[in-house]
Amino acid sequence: MCKVLVGSLGKLHKIQTLAVVISDDVEVDLEGSVDSLWNLCHLFIRGYNWMPTWINPASFLVLSYLKIRLGQVRSEDIQILGMLQALRSLRVKVAGSKIHD
């Protein structure tokens, strides 16, 4: 079921808001499935230890609101966030207090 859902995400071209909540016992890779969500303005992410690799500034051109909860924040994560050109509101919650170089 999870693979079908992930595969269907890329077909939601008009969606503007997406919440991704990953349970502790589930591993989900959205790589490639969100590349066509060009209209996405609001994104909520929870359940990842670090910044998901599928967050690509080239794919999220109009993303203006991002709320993300991570286990760790690395310096490369901050660089990716800085490349989201339309981002106007950012909320980052870190479960731990580690920032890695």
Rosetta blueprint (number, residue, H / E / L):
1 M L
2 C H
3 K H
4 V H
5 L H
6 V H
7 G H
8 S H
9 L H
10 G L
11 K L
12 L L
13 H L
14 K L
15 I L
16 Q L
17 T E
18 L E
19 A E
20 V E
21 V E
22 I L
23 S L
24 D L
25 D L
26 V L
27 E L
28 V L
29 D L
30 L L
31 E L
32 G L
33 S L
34 V L
35 D L
36 S L
37 L L
38 W L
39 N L
40 L L
41 C L
42 H E
43 L E
44 F E
45 I E
46 R E
47 G E
48 Y E
49 N L
50 W L
51 M L
52 P L
53 T L
54 W L
55 I L
56 N L
57 P L
58 A L
59 S L
60 F L
61 L L
62 V L
63 L L
64 S L
65 Y E
66 L E
67 K E
68 I E
69 R E
70 L E
71 G L
72 Q L
73 V E
74 R E
75 S H
76 E H
77 D H
78 I H
79 Q H
80 I H
81 L H
82 G H
83 M L
84 L L
85 Q L
86 A L
87 L L
88 R L
89 S E
90 L E
91 R E
92 V E
93 K E
94 V E
95 A L
96 G L
97 S L
98 K L
99 I E
100 H E
101 D L
